[in-house]
Structures are given as C-alpha cells and as structure tokens.
C-alpha cells in the first residue's frame, strides 16, 4: 500500500472515530488546496458566541447560522487537536480514543418542510410583486430538497468525494451535536485575511456549463444586474470600514465543476486587526447573495415566505487562528444529514425579471452538484 493510501485510510478512521464518539469536530479543504485539515477539542462542551470579536486570540473553527437566535447559536470549536491529513498517525488515533464520549444528543430531526414546485412558484410570484413595486431590488428564495437515505450514504465518504470533485470550493464537514451534521462545497468566500492581505467576493448568477467552452458563456440581463447588486453592496461595506484601496477583478465567469457563476473579487494589501475584521464580517453577513437588497426588507420577506428554517444554511463557517488570520466562507451547496434522509438546501436570487420555471431549474441544478457526487 502506498503512502497516500495509508494516510487516506487513517483520515477515514480519524473522522469515523469522531463521528462514533459524537464529538464536535470539523474537517475542511481550502480552495485550490489538496490538503484536508481536521480539528476537535478535548472537552465536549462547546462555546457559543454572539459577536466574532469575542474570539480574538483563539484558534479554532466558527459555525454561524443565517439568523442568530436562541434556537440557532453561533458556535466555536477549539483546535485542541488540529492535524492535516498527512499528520494523522496511530498515536493521533490513540489520543482520540482516550477522549470522553459525548452523550449529548445529536440533532437528527427529520421533520423539515419540503416545498413543492407549485408552492415555490407561488412564493416567487409573491416576491416578484414586491420587487416590481420597487420595495426591494433582489431577494433570495431557498428551499429544501430531501433524498431518502436510510443509512445508504456514508458522511465521511461524501465529504472526501466532494473534496476531490470541487478543488476550487471550500469543502467542509462539520459536526456539532446541537446543530447537526453538515457537509458541503461552498463556492463563495465571505472573508479571508492573512499576512498577504484581505480577500472577499461578490458571487451571483448560475448556469450549467454543459458541453460549452467558458468563453462561450453568455449572461442574461437579470443575472448581470443581480451580480451587480452584490458587488455594489460589498464595495459600500468596504468603504464604510475605510477599506477603499482595493483591487477589483471582474465580473468574470468562474467555474465550479459543471456549473459557472459570475464573480467579482476584491483584494486589499492592508490587514486590519482581528477586532476590525470581526466588525467587517458582521457587516458582510448575510451578503445580498444569500439574502437580498435592501438587507432588512429582504430578511423580512424571507421570513414571511419561506416555510422552512434555514438553520445554518447561508450562514458562515471556517477556521480562525490565534494570530487573527481567518478564512470564512458562506454555507452554500450544503446538506444536513438527518436520521433517514439528507436535506439539501438550495436557493436562488429573485428579481423583478425572474421567471419561476427558470428559478426552479436553477435550484435543481445546484442540488445536482451535490447529488452527482454523493450518489456516485
């Protein structure tokens, strides 16, 4: 057996042990990286936080909901044990074995609302009416698609498959007993900050690449305007935080496996301290790409029209370091593992020009990015 096969096998064992111990843990692969990193804390009791600045000087992983409330808290998993996949040894596995079993019940509740196509169309029509009256510029409508599972899908295997198929995405596997088991491959950066600077992006618009070449992709007015709304908002937030000297690239077509998006990226050479970065994150979240514009009106309309709980879908997650660096991404292209099914969360941007049938097709396309991998 070659060395790569050995460490892959030990990675599977490590993740499987974390699952069997019901531990809070995380595993992720950063975009354009081939290295999976894993972390867990020795104690099973987690720390929740209200504001990101509370975590200054700490190292670990944050997992925040779309809307924070008493039911859905923002969680922090300390990196008491933090390894890359190649660092896992028999000693690492023995350390894990010595940790206490977490008796807290894991959230596997299978009761979730699944919108029919008819219901989704009605929700879109209601939203379009508000958009045409200029009450909003854009709003994101999401839905849940479930697939019966009955134990057929191996969570560890699904995560590893996603890491291979989507190397340009932030691929993640997070277990927090009270929040559930989440797996995904997010294409959207919320905020990255390290010694080289600060990065964020405006991402919107979705098409299937199919047999076309990237240079043959054409975008409709609706998609161009939708992405422009997000870009304008990001620039306003950067300006509010006196981060005006950014380099903007785009909008350009970017690829995620067989799907393409419109993206504008922003890069700054200046690196604010963690307190300022935390304030920036709180202003960026939720982005118009997962909520809409204006933000408050969009949130109100989402609560009125969506019949399901977004939970941690469209929230943010990622690692933070004690030195203040962070890599945070939007929780998109994700699914929650339930007792006897998988709940896939998908959504799309609705504007005054939206066509319900096309919006439904877009959500099906996004769901397929996960289904194509986990059902292989």
C-alpha positions as CSV (number, residue, x, y, z in Angstrom):
1,X,0.0,0.0,0.0
2,X,1.5,3.4,-1.0
3,X,1.9,6.3,1.5
4,X,-1.1,8.3,0.1
5,X,-3.4,5.3,0.5
6,X,-2.1,4.9,4.1
7,X,-2.8,8.4,5.2
8,X,-6.2,8.4,3.4
9,X,-7.1,5.3,5.3
10,X,-6.1,6.9,8.6
11,X,-8.0,10.0,7.7
12,X,-11.2,7.9,7.3
13,X,-10.5,6.2,10.6
14,X,-10.0,9.5,12.4
15,X,-13.2,11.1,11.0
16,X,-15.2,7.9,11.7
17,X,-14.0,7.8,15.3
18,X,-15.0,11.5,15.8
19,X,-18.5,10.5,14.5
20,X,-18.8,7.4,16.6
21,X,-17.8,9.4,19.7
22,X,-20.4,12.0,18.8
23,X,-17.6,14.6,19.1
24,X,-17.9,18.2,17.9
25,X,-15.4,18.4,15.1
26,X,-14.6,19.9,11.8
27,X,-12.8,19.0,8.6
28,X,-12.1,21.2,5.6
29,X,-10.2,21.7,2.4
30,X,-9.5,25.2,1.4
31,X,-10.0,26.3,-2.3
32,X,-7.1,25.3,-4.6
33,X,-5.6,23.2,-1.8
34,X,-5.3,19.4,-1.9
35,X,-4.8,19.2,1.9
36,X,-7.6,18.3,4.3
37,X,-7.3,19.6,7.8
38,X,-9.2,18.3,10.9
39,X,-9.8,19.7,14.3
40,X,-11.6,18.9,17.5
41,X,-11.5,19.9,21.1
42,X,-10.8,17.7,24.1
43,X,-13.9,18.8,26.1
44,X,-17.3,18.0,24.6
45,X,-18.9,21.3,25.8
46,X,-18.8,24.0,23.1
47,X,-18.6,27.7,23.5
48,X,-21.1,29.9,21.7
49,X,-20.6,33.5,20.8
50,X,-22.7,36.5,19.9
51,X,-20.1,38.6,18.2
52,X,-17.0,37.3,16.4
53,X,-14.7,39.8,18.2
54,X,-15.2,37.7,21.4
55,X,-12.9,35.0,19.8
56,X,-9.9,37.3,19.4
57,X,-6.6,35.4,20.2
58,X,-8.3,32.0,19.9
59,X,-7.7,29.2,17.4
60,X,-10.5,27.0,16.1
61,X,-13.5,26.9,13.8
62,X,-16.6,29.0,13.7
63,X,-20.0,27.9,12.6
64,X,-22.7,30.6,12.4
65,X,-26.3,30.4,11.3
66,X,-28.2,32.5,8.7
67,X,-30.0,34.3,11.6
68,X,-28.7,34.0,15.1
69,X,-31.3,33.4,17.8
70,X,-31.9,31.3,20.9
71,X,-32.6,28.2,18.7
72,X,-29.6,28.7,16.4
73,X,-26.4,29.9,18.2
74,X,-23.0,30.7,16.6
75,X,-20.6,28.0,17.7
76,X,-16.8,27.8,18.2
77,X,-14.9,24.6,18.2
78,X,-11.4,25.0,19.7
79,X,-8.5,23.4,17.9
80,X,-7.1,21.4,20.9
81,X,-6.3,18.8,18.3
82,X,-5.5,20.1,14.9
83,X,-4.0,18.0,12.1
84,X,-3.5,17.8,8.4
85,X,-4.5,14.5,6.9
86,X,-0.8,13.6,6.4
87,X,-0.1,14.1,10.1
88,X,-2.5,11.5,11.3
89,X,-0.7,8.6,13.0
90,X,-1.6,5.7,15.2
91,X,-0.6,7.9,18.1
92,X,-3.2,10.5,16.9
93,X,-5.9,7.9,16.9
94,X,-4.9,6.7,20.4
95,X,-5.2,10.3,21.7
96,X,-8.7,10.4,20.2
97,X,-9.7,7.1,21.8
98,X,-8.7,8.4,25.2
99,X,-11.2,11.3,25.0
100,X,-14.6,11.1,26.6
101,X,-17.7,10.1,24.7
102,X,-20.1,12.9,24.1
103,X,-23.5,11.9,25.5
104,X,-25.3,15.0,24.1
105,X,-27.9,14.0,21.6
106,X,-27.1,14.8,18.0
107,X,-29.7,16.7,16.0
108,X,-31.0,14.2,13.5
109,X,-34.6,15.5,13.4
110,X,-36.1,14.5,10.1
111,X,-39.1,16.9,10.3
112,X,-38.4,19.6,7.7
113,X,-40.6,21.4,5.2
114,X,-40.1,20.5,1.6
115,X,-41.6,23.0,-0.9
116,X,-43.5,21.6,-3.9
117,X,-42.8,23.2,-7.2
118,X,-46.3,24.7,-7.1
119,X,-45.6,26.3,-3.6
120,X,-42.2,27.5,-4.8
121,X,-43.8,29.2,-7.8
122,X,-46.4,30.9,-5.6
123,X,-43.6,32.2,-3.3
124,X,-41.7,33.6,-6.3
125,X,-44.8,35.3,-7.7
126,X,-45.4,37.0,-4.3
127,X,-41.8,38.2,-4.2
128,X,-41.9,39.4,-7.8
129,X,-44.9,41.6,-7.0
130,X,-42.9,43.3,-4.2
131,X,-39.9,43.7,-6.5
132,X,-42.0,45.2,-9.3
133,X,-43.3,47.7,-6.8
134,X,-39.7,48.7,-6.1
135,X,-39.9,47.6,-2.4
136,X,-36.7,45.6,-3.0
137,X,-34.0,45.2,-5.6
138,X,-33.4,41.5,-5.0
139,X,-34.3,38.7,-2.6
140,X,-33.1,35.1,-2.2
141,X,-35.7,32.3,-2.0
142,X,-34.4,29.0,-0.8
143,X,-36.0,25.6,-0.4
144,X,-35.1,22.1,0.9
145,X,-34.9,19.0,-1.2
146,X,-34.7,15.7,0.7
147,X,-33.5,12.4,-0.5
148,X,-34.3,9.2,1.3
149,X,-31.2,7.7,2.7
150,X,-31.8,5.0,5.4
151,X,-28.1,4.8,6.1
152,X,-27.0,4.3,2.5
153,X,-24.9,7.5,2.4
154,X,-21.6,7.5,4.3
155,X,-20.9,11.0,5.5
156,X,-17.1,10.6,5.6
157,X,-17.1,9.2,2.1
158,X,-19.4,12.0,0.8
159,X,-17.0,14.6,2.2
160,X,-14.0,13.0,0.6
161,X,-15.7,12.7,-2.7
162,X,-16.6,16.4,-2.6
163,X,-13.0,17.3,-1.8
164,X,-11.9,15.6,-5.0
165,X,-14.6,16.9,-7.3
166,X,-14.6,20.5,-6.2
167,X,-11.0,21.6,-5.6
168,X,-11.8,25.3,-6.1
169,X,-14.5,25.2,-3.4
170,X,-14.3,25.3,0.4
171,X,-15.3,21.7,1.1
172,X,-16.4,21.1,4.7
173,X,-17.6,18.5,7.1
174,X,-18.9,19.9,10.5
175,X,-20.5,18.0,13.4
176,X,-22.0,20.0,16.3
177,X,-24.4,17.8,18.2
178,X,-27.0,20.5,18.8
179,X,-26.7,21.9,15.2
180,X,-26.3,18.6,13.4
181,X,-24.0,17.2,10.7
182,X,-23.3,19.4,7.8
183,X,-21.4,18.7,4.6
184,X,-20.9,21.0,1.6
185,X,-18.7,22.6,-1.1
186,X,-19.1,26.4,-0.9
187,X,-18.1,28.5,-3.9
188,X,-18.4,31.8,-2.0
189,X,-15.7,33.4,0.1
190,X,-17.1,35.7,2.9
191,X,-13.7,37.0,4.1
192,X,-10.1,35.7,4.0
193,X,-7.4,37.6,5.9
194,X,-3.8,36.6,6.4
195,X,-0.3,38.1,6.1
196,X,-0.8,38.6,2.3
197,X,-3.9,40.8,2.8
198,X,-7.7,40.6,2.7
199,X,-9.9,39.0,0.1
200,X,-13.7,38.9,-0.4
201,X,-16.0,38.4,-3.4
202,X,-19.4,39.1,-4.9
203,X,-20.9,36.0,-6.4
204,X,-24.2,35.6,-8.2
205,X,-25.7,34.0,-11.3
206,X,-25.7,30.3,-12.0
207,X,-25.6,28.3,-15.3
208,X,-24.8,24.8,-16.3
209,X,-21.6,24.7,-18.3
210,X,-22.7,21.6,-20.2
211,X,-20.6,21.0,-23.4
212,X,-19.8,24.7,-23.8
213,X,-16.4,26.3,-23.5
214,X,-16.0,29.0,-20.8
215,X,-15.6,31.7,-23.5
216,X,-19.0,30.8,-25.0
217,X,-20.9,31.6,-21.8
218,X,-23.4,34.4,-22.1
219,X,-25.2,36.1,-19.2
220,X,-28.8,37.5,-19.3
221,X,-29.6,41.0,-18.0
222,X,-31.2,39.6,-14.9
223,X,-28.1,37.7,-13.9
224,X,-25.8,40.7,-14.7
225,X,-27.9,43.0,-12.6
226,X,-28.2,40.5,-9.8
227,X,-24.4,40.2,-9.6
228,X,-24.0,44.0,-9.8
229,X,-26.3,44.5,-6.8
230,X,-24.0,42.2,-4.7
231,X,-20.8,44.0,-6.0
232,X,-22.2,47.4,-5.1
233,X,-23.1,46.3,-1.6
234,X,-19.7,44.7,-1.0
235,X,-18.0,48.0,-2.1
236,X,-20.2,50.0,0.2
237,X,-19.3,47.8,3.2
238,X,-15.6,48.1,2.4
239,X,-15.9,51.9,2.1
240,X,-17.8,52.0,5.4
241,X,-14.8,50.3,7.0
242,X,-12.4,52.7,5.2
243,X,-11.0,49.9,3.1
244,X,-11.1,51.8,-0.2
245,X,-7.8,50.9,-1.8
246,X,-8.9,47.5,-3.1
247,X,-8.0,45.8,-6.3
248,X,-11.2,44.7,-8.1
249,X,-11.2,41.9,-10.7
250,X,-14.3,41.1,-12.7
251,X,-17.1,40.5,-13.1
252,X,-15.9,37.3,-14.7
253,X,-17.2,33.8,-15.3
254,X,-15.8,31.2,-12.9
255,X,-16.3,27.5,-12.9
256,X,-17.2,25.1,-10.2
257,X,-17.2,21.6,-11.8
258,X,-20.0,21.7,-14.3
259,X,-21.5,25.0,-13.0
260,X,-20.5,28.5,-13.8
261,X,-21.1,31.7,-11.8
262,X,-20.5,35.5,-12.2
263,X,-17.8,36.7,-9.8
264,X,-16.1,39.9,-8.8
265,X,-13.2,39.5,-6.5
266,X,-11.7,42.1,-4.1
267,X,-8.2,42.2,-2.7
268,X,-6.5,44.6,-0.2
269,X,-2.9,44.6,0.9
270,X,-3.8,46.2,4.2
271,X,-4.7,43.8,7.0
272,X,-6.8,45.2,9.8
273,X,-6.6,43.8,13.3
274,X,-9.0,41.0,14.4
275,X,-11.4,43.3,16.1
276,X,-11.8,45.3,12.8
277,X,-12.0,42.1,10.8
278,X,-14.8,40.8,13.1
279,X,-16.7,44.0,12.6
280,X,-16.3,43.7,8.8
281,X,-17.6,40.1,8.9
282,X,-20.7,41.2,10.9
283,X,-21.5,43.8,8.3
284,X,-20.9,41.5,5.3
285,X,-23.1,38.7,6.7
286,X,-25.6,38.0,5.4
287,X,-24.5,39.0,1.9
288,X,-27.0,40.0,-0.7
289,X,-26.0,36.8,-2.5
290,X,-27.9,34.8,0.2
291,X,-30.4,37.4,1.5
292,X,-31.1,40.2,-0.9
293,X,-31.3,44.0,-1.0
294,X,-32.0,46.1,1.0
295,X,-30.9,43.6,3.6
296,X,-33.6,44.3,6.3
297,X,-36.5,44.2,3.8
298,X,-35.2,41.1,2.2
299,X,-34.9,39.3,5.6
300,X,-38.5,40.3,6.4
301,X,-39.8,38.9,3.1
302,X,-37.8,35.7,3.5
303,X,-39.3,35.1,7.0
304,X,-42.7,35.8,5.6
305,X,-42.5,33.5,2.5
306,X,-40.1,30.6,3.4
307,X,-41.9,27.8,5.2
308,X,-38.7,26.1,6.4
309,X,-35.9,27.1,8.8
310,X,-32.6,27.9,7.1
311,X,-30.7,26.9,10.2
312,X,-27.0,27.2,9.3
313,X,-27.6,27.3,5.5
314,X,-26.5,30.7,4.2
315,X,-24.6,31.3,7.5
316,X,-20.8,31.3,7.5
317,X,-18.1,29.0,8.7
318,X,-14.4,28.5,8.6
319,X,-11.1,28.4,10.6
320,X,-9.7,31.3,12.6
321,X,-6.1,31.5,14.1
322,X,-4.8,32.9,17.3
323,X,-2.8,35.5,15.3
324,X,-6.0,37.0,13.9
325,X,-6.0,35.4,10.4
326,X,-9.2,33.8,9.2
327,X,-10.8,32.0,6.3
328,X,-14.5,32.4,6.3
329,X,-17.0,31.1,3.7
330,X,-20.7,31.2,3.1
331,X,-22.5,28.0,3.9
332,X,-23.8,27.1,0.4
333,X,-24.1,23.9,-1.7
334,X,-24.6,22.1,1.6
335,X,-26.7,19.4,3.1
336,X,-27.7,18.3,6.6
337,X,-27.5,14.6,7.5
338,X,-30.8,13.5,9.1
339,X,-31.9,10.2,10.6
340,X,-33.2,8.6,7.5
341,X,-32.7,11.3,4.8
342,X,-30.4,14.0,3.5
343,X,-31.7,17.6,3.5
344,X,-30.2,19.6,0.6
345,X,-30.5,23.4,1.0
346,X,-30.7,25.3,-2.3
347,X,-31.7,28.8,-3.3
348,X,-31.6,31.5,-6.0
349,X,-31.8,35.2,-6.5
350,X,-35.2,36.6,-7.4
351,X,-35.5,39.9,-9.2
352,X,-38.4,41.7,-10.9
353,X,-37.4,39.9,-14.2
354,X,-37.4,36.4,-12.7
355,X,-39.2,33.6,-14.5
356,X,-40.4,31.0,-11.9
357,X,-39.7,28.0,-14.1
358,X,-36.1,29.1,-14.6
359,X,-35.6,29.8,-10.9
360,X,-36.8,26.3,-10.1
361,X,-34.4,24.8,-12.7
362,X,-31.5,26.8,-11.1
363,X,-32.2,25.3,-7.7
364,X,-32.4,21.8,-9.2
365,X,-29.1,22.4,-10.9
366,X,-27.5,23.4,-7.6
367,X,-28.9,20.4,-5.8
368,X,-27.5,18.2,-8.5
369,X,-23.9,19.4,-7.8
370,X,-24.2,17.5,-4.5
371,X,-26.3,14.6,-5.7
372,X,-24.0,13.8,-8.6
373,X,-21.2,13.3,-6.1
374,X,-22.7,11.6,-3.2
375,X,-24.7,9.1,-5.4
376,X,-21.7,8.0,-7.4
